[in-house]
Amino acid sequence: MDVGSSQSLFLKRYESERQLASSVVMGGIQFLHTAFGLETGVGINARSVGMNIIGATGVIRKKLAEVAAFGGGIL
């Protein structure tokens, strides 16, 4: 199998998987940028509650740290 071929199913599947993972990470970054950019009382309170939930939930906190450190295993 020629992995460099434009017809390579292996590369197309890999590209599709990486694009999905990248989109999830970019969406998360955009969400954080928006959430931390809010300067209203409601935005600040919602952000605080969200961070408290993440801090109290070991599984979510561990997964976020893993994704941030290694960039993989999102899906």
Secondary structure, DSSP 8 states (H G I E B T S, - for coil): --TTSTT-HHHHHHHHHHHHHHHHHHHHHHHHHHHHH--SHHHHHHHHHHHHHHHH-HHHHHHHHHHHHH-----
